[in-house]
Amino acid sequence: MAYPLFNVVLYQPQIPNNTGNIGRTTMATGCRLHIIRPIGFEMNEKACRRAGLDYWEFVDCVVHETWDSFLADEKPARMWLFTTQSGKPFWEAEFNEGDYLLFGQENGGVPPELHHQLANRFGPGTLLQLPMVDHERARSLNLATAAAVGIYEGMRQVRCR
């Protein structure tokens, strides 16, 4: 398999534990982590040590100042947005090595204009959901859980080809 297996993109993450868990998952799976600012916490060396992220130096992490600078720097050919606003289950996607897997903020995902931008640029079928039961309290899954599900489904597909 090529490196990185996938590019995992966090759009303005707010909870350090989620980002730390996703960083560990990307390291363990051969993925690159992209973080789009602003973020809701410090990511300097002292903050990472204090949070017990003794593996963070091994995480391939790129921090981008803005969404537009991320697009300009990376020029992604394929991107999948994991969102509660889609009706397409993630297992219907056909992931390829090097794809970008985008996850929004913990308290609201990505803004509606990004949904439209991504659907126009990459196709409406690139918006994916993690299906859940129809229950008022089941609004969304934890960000780290959602990222792990997406990464491992992609890995399963790539390895099974």
N, C-alpha and C positions, 0 to 999 in steps of 0.2 A: 504494500500500500504506500501511496505517496504521503508526504508530510506537507502541510497538516492534513489530517483526515477530513476535518471540517473546520470552519471558522465560526465560532460561537460568538454572537454579538449581543451585548447587553446594552440596551438603550436606557441611559440615565438611571442606573440602579440606585436603590436607596438603603438597602439593608446589607451591612457588611458580611453577616454570616452567610447570606445567600450567595454573594459574590465569592466568598471564600470557598464555599462548597462547590460552586461551579468551576472555580479555578482548579480545585483538586481533581474534579472530574475531567476537565480538559487535559490536565497534565497526564492523568492515568490512561487517557484514550488517544493521545497523539493529536489533539486538536489545539488550535490557537484561539485564545480569548481576546476579543475586542471589546473595549469599554468606551461608551460614548458619554462624554461630559455634558452637563454637570452631573456629579454623583453626590449622594447624600452622606458621605463619610470621607475620612482621610485615608489615603493609600500610601503614605510615606513609609519608610522602613521602620520607624519607631511604632507606628500604628499597627503594622503587620506583626511585629514582634509581640506587642501587647495583646493582640488578638489570637496569638498562638499559631499564626500561619507560618510555621517553620519550613514549609515546603514552597512558599510563594516564590522564592528565587528560582525555582525550577519550572514555574508556570510561564509559558510563552504568552505574554500579555502585552497588548498594544493599546494604549489609551489615546483616544481621538478627542480633540477639543470640541468638535461639533458633528452633527449628522452629515452636513455637507462636506466637511473635510474628510470624514470617513469615506464617503462615496468617491470623492476625488482621489484619495490616496489608494484605496483598495480596488476600485473599479470592478465590483463583483459581477460575474457573468450570470450567476444563479443565486437567488436568495429566497428563503422560506421564512415567513412570519408565523410564529405560533401565537394564536389569538383566540379569545373566546368569541370573537365577532365573525368567525367562519363556520360554515357547515360541513367542511371537508375534513374527515378524520385524517390524522397524521399518517396512518398506515397506507393511505392511498397515494402518498407522494412517492416519487422515484428519486431517491437521493443518490448523488454522485460524489465521489471524493472531491474535496475542495469547496463544496457548497457552503454557503453562509446560512446559518440558522439564527434568526433574530428573535429576541425575547424582550418584551417591554418592561416598564416599571412595575414594581410590586403593587402599587396602589391604583393602577389604571392602564397598564399596557403602553401602547404607543398612541400618539394623537391620531385622530381620524384622517388628517391630511397625509400621514405616512401610509395608512392603509391604502388610500387612493393612489399615492405615488408608487407603492410597491406593486399593486394590482396592474397599474398601467405599464410599468417598466418590465416586470417579470411575468405577468399574467395573473388573472384572478385565481387560478388553481394553485398558486403558491402561498395562499393564506390557509393555514392549517389550524385545526383545533384538537385538543385532547378531550375526547368525549367524556361526559360526566352524566350522572343521573339527573333527572329533572327535580331539583329540590332547591328551595330558596336559599339555603345555606351553602350550597355547592356552587359558588360563583366562579372560582378558579382554583388552580392548584398552586402550591408553593413554587416560586420561581426556580429554585434549585432542583426540585422534583421534575418540573416541566422540562428543564434543560437536559437532565439525565435521560428522560424518556426519549426526547428527540435525538440525542446523540446516539443512544444505544439502538434505536430503531434504524437510524442511518447506518450504523456500523453493521448491524445484522444484514441489511440489504446489500451493502458493499461486499461483505465477506461471503455472502451466499451466491454471488454471481459467478 
